[in-house]
Amino acid sequence: MTFLGPWGIDLPVIDTLTAFAQAKIDELEARSLLRRLKPGRRFDDIFIERDSQTLISFSCNDYLNLSHHPKVKAAAIAAVEAYGAGSGASRLVTGDHPIFAPLEARLAALKGADAACVFGSGYLANTGIIPTIIGPDDLILVDALAHACIWSGAKLSGAKALAFRHNDAEHLAELLTEHRGSATRALVATDGVFSMDGDIAPLDEISAVARAHDAWLLVDDAHGLGVVGDGAGVGRLFPQARIDLAMGTFSKAIGGYGAYVCATQPVIDLIKSRARTFVYTTGLPPASAAAALAALEIIESDPDLVARPLAKARRFTSALNLPEATSAIVPILLGESATALAAARDLESQGLLAVAIRPPTVPAGTARLRLAFSAGHPDEAIDRLAEAVRPWVSR
Ligand SMILES: *Cc1c(COP(=O)(O)O)cnc(C)c1O
């Protein structure tokens, strides 16, 4: 490589950055941990075209196939026509297009909250919300398997961050007993439906423990909205639980992009004034907000559609005698990354797409196929998948 020096002279440089990247890549490759993009065109419903091969996808989070729903697409197109392709500025400057207020009102009503705040993405939401409400004198307890962006938010907050064992309210109580006293404020954060495991947090127990120790509760329901609790999300399954911050995304069953948090009005006002990933970033494109609103209308008016992903997942778990699915996500744990890659290749050769999920997305030794079921999967496709997965389950 050369470097254009002063007076336009090409100077050779020892490019340490490239050497560093190459060494890292070689190491990841050797451990079956290198990730590569694979362009793929998604068609409506369940098909994806990759390398000119058409596969049935079990790796999309578009659980209700709303990304291609005619009403959702029409709403997005109409919003582009009305408001343009981008929002033009931070929402606090001039990017607060008229579509955001009705979307936030609808989300708040769905969650039984005072108010809502829409963010650019789920990652931005969690990395913005958490540092807004806790800081260096505080404590945050996070489920060990919670989504990476909750951990990023915890780190950014500067609070003491501790992991409690997955779905273990007793361990949470032990940690709070030991550490709550030395912290000013405390926050408990968990996924509602776990993104790589598909199981559901016991929010009744977790909420009771949090309240007993004067800790607030944030629930990330990215995979619950539109799928569990009649589509209202995981909170609906635990009416006794008090969820102070009900966060979720438009990137999964809503079929689009963006995220939200529902809370009391003062909490939302504080977030809108102080969350750095809200203040210092451009507003979500109006088309994404309009698409989300249209998708929410469908979810609230079509209980048969909403019931389908879980029913499909259960058809699969029952075919293989696996524990009954509790969400649209079913993990097939395979252990080593190389095994998960081999299983994915095997399925792909049979026309089925199930992307291998490897560390650090999941803990070491728990590489897996993560199967995601959607309303549009015909029963025959699920039966085919079950037969293709069977040899990997009974190894
Ligand atoms: C996907 C996901 C996110 C991130 O949402 P994006 O909108 O894709 O940034 C956050 N939390 C959980 C649990 C998720 O599954």
The ligand as a Tripos MOL2 file, in Angstrom:
@<TRIPOS>MOLECULE
LIG
   15    15     1     0     0
SMALL
NO_CHARGES

@<TRIPOS>ATOM
      1 C1        -33.1380   -7.2790   17.4580 C.3       1 LIG1
      2 C2        -33.0660   -6.9030   18.8730 C.ar      1 LIG1
      3 C3        -32.6610   -5.6370   19.2800 C.ar      1 LIG1
      4 C4        -32.0980   -4.6430   18.3160 C.3       1 LIG1
      5 O1        -33.1080   -4.0670   17.5880 O.3       1 LIG1
      6 P1        -32.7470   -3.3570   16.2030 P.3       1 LIG1
      7 O2        -33.9570   -2.5230   15.9290 O.co2     1 LIG1
      8 O3        -32.5270   -4.4290   15.2190 O.co2     1 LIG1
      9 O4        -31.5290   -2.5210   16.4630 O.co2     1 LIG1
     10 C5        -32.7400   -5.3220   20.6070 C.ar      1 LIG1
     11 N1        -33.1450   -6.2300   21.5120 N.ar      1 LIG1
     12 C6        -33.5000   -7.4650   21.1690 C.ar      1 LIG1
     13 C7        -33.9420   -8.4260   22.2180 C.3       1 LIG1
     14 C8        -33.4620   -7.8420   19.8380 C.ar      1 LIG1
     15 O5        -33.7680   -9.0870   19.4860 O.3       1 LIG1
@<TRIPOS>BOND
     1     1     2 1
     2     2     3 ar
     3     2    14 ar
     4     3     4 1
     5     3    10 ar
     6     4     5 1
     7     5     6 1
     8     6     7 2
     9     6     8 1
    10     6     9 1
    11    10    11 ar
    12    11    12 ar
    13    12    13 1
    14    12    14 ar
    15    14    15 1
@<TRIPOS>SUBSTRUCTURE
     1 LIG1         1 GROUP 0 **** ****
